[in-house]
Amino acid sequence: MATVHDVAAYILEKKGCMTTMKLQKLVYYCQAWSLVWDEKPMFKERVEAWANGPVFPDLYDLHRGKFRVMKWKKGTPSNLSTEAQETVDAVLEFYGDKKSQWLSDLTHQENPWKDARIGIAPGERGSKVITNAAMAEYYGSL
């Protein structure tokens, strides 16, 4: 199974430099749609419902303090299976040209993030996990 770092590296290899927020959201949608289309997670790392939307702490630890990233040194794009690459490519086809704020706003309208934020004030720090089950149920219903 690929890691969240492999997916980030693959996305940056395909799309080039982007904001860290956009990278986080694209990786999130890769996991979400893998759960629906491939019926399994693309990677095992957890995603949390932070104030600015879904965030993978494993990615955040490496890009903390940066606004943009060009390459992801920890991941290996070739670790993605053909099926995973096809899923990422489809996600990039739809979401790849969207602005980071648009992607963030979209995640804020969707149930997996909203449900994980129940009881947490807007803008307040939070680290509740967005479960694979919540993502599969929500995105599978679209």
C-alpha positions in Angstrom: 0.0 0.0 0.0 1.2 3.5 -0.8 1.7 6.1 1.9 0.3 9.6 2.1 3.8 10.8 1.2 3.8 8.8 -2.0 0.5 10.3 -3.0 1.8 13.9 -2.2 4.9 13.2 -4.3 2.9 11.9 -7.2 0.6 14.9 -7.1 3.5 17.4 -7.1 5.2 15.4 -9.9 2.1 15.8 -12.0 0.9 19.3 -11.1 4.1 21.1 -10.0 4.4 23.8 -7.3 1.2 24.5 -5.2 0.2 25.8 -1.9 0.4 23.4 1.1 -3.4 23.9 1.6 -4.1 22.7 -2.0 -1.8 19.7 -1.6 -3.6 18.7 1.6 -7.0 19.0 0.0 -6.0 17.1 -3.2 -4.6 14.2 -1.1 -7.8 14.2 0.9 -9.9 13.8 -2.2 -7.6 11.1 -3.5 -8.3 9.1 -0.3 -12.0 9.8 -0.4 -12.5 8.8 -4.0 -10.2 5.7 -3.6 -12.6 4.6 -0.9 -15.5 4.9 -3.3 -14.1 3.9 -6.7 -11.5 1.3 -5.6 -13.4 0.3 -2.4 -10.3 0.5 -0.3 -8.1 3.2 1.2 -5.2 4.5 -0.9 -3.0 4.8 2.3 -3.3 4.2 6.0 -2.4 7.6 7.5 -5.2 9.5 9.3 -6.8 12.7 8.3 -8.0 15.2 10.9 -10.7 17.9 10.8 -8.7 21.0 11.4 -10.1 24.6 11.4 -9.1 25.1 7.7 -10.4 21.7 6.5 -9.1 18.2 6.4 -5.3 17.9 7.2 -3.0 14.9 7.2 -0.7 15.5 10.2 2.1 13.4 8.6 2.2 15.8 5.7 1.8 18.9 7.9 4.8 17.9 10.0 7.0 18.2 6.8 5.5 21.4 5.3 4.9 23.3 8.5 5.8 27.0 8.0 5.8 26.7 4.2 3.2 28.3 2.0 4.1 26.5 -1.2 5.8 23.2 -2.0 7.5 22.1 -5.2 8.6 18.5 -4.5 7.9 16.0 -1.8 11.2 14.4 -0.8 9.8 11.7 1.6 7.5 10.0 -1.0 8.0 7.8 -4.0 5.5 8.3 -6.7 6.2 4.9 -8.3 4.9 3.2 -5.1 1.4 3.9 -6.2 -0.3 1.0 -7.9 -1.8 1.5 -11.4 -5.2 1.6 -9.8 -4.1 4.3 -7.4 -2.5 6.3 -10.1 -5.7 6.2 -12.1 -7.6 7.4 -9.1 -5.2 10.3 -8.4 -5.2 11.2 -12.1 -9.0 11.4 -12.1 -9.0 13.5 -8.9 -6.5 15.9 -10.5 -8.5 16.1 -13.7 -11.5 17.3 -11.7 -10.0 19.2 -8.7 -6.4 19.9 -9.9 -7.0 23.3 -11.4 -9.1 24.6 -8.5 -7.7 27.3 -6.1 -6.8 26.2 -2.6 -9.4 28.3 -1.0 -12.1 26.9 -3.3 -11.1 23.4 -2.2 -11.0 24.4 1.4 -14.5 26.0 1.1 -15.8 22.8 -0.6 -14.5 20.6 2.2 -16.2 22.9 4.8 -19.6 22.2 3.0 -19.2 18.4 3.1 -20.4 16.1 5.9 -17.2 14.2 6.7 -15.4 17.4 7.8 -18.6 19.0 9.3 -19.5 16.0 11.3 -16.0 15.6 12.7 -16.1 19.3 13.8 -19.4 18.9 15.8 -18.8 20.5 19.2 -15.7 22.5 18.0 -16.2 26.2 17.5 -15.4 27.7 14.1 -11.7 28.5 13.9 -10.9 26.5 17.1 -8.1 23.9 16.9 -9.3 20.4 16.7 -7.9 17.0 15.9 -10.8 14.7 15.5 -10.2 12.0 12.9 -12.3 12.0 9.7 -13.0 8.3 9.3 -12.7 6.3 6.1 -16.2 5.1 6.8 -17.6 8.7 6.9 -15.8 9.5 3.7 -16.9 6.3 1.9 -20.5 6.9 2.9 -20.6 10.5 2.0 -18.7 10.5 -1.3 -20.3 7.2 -2.3 -23.7 8.9 -2.1 -22.8 11.7 -4.5 
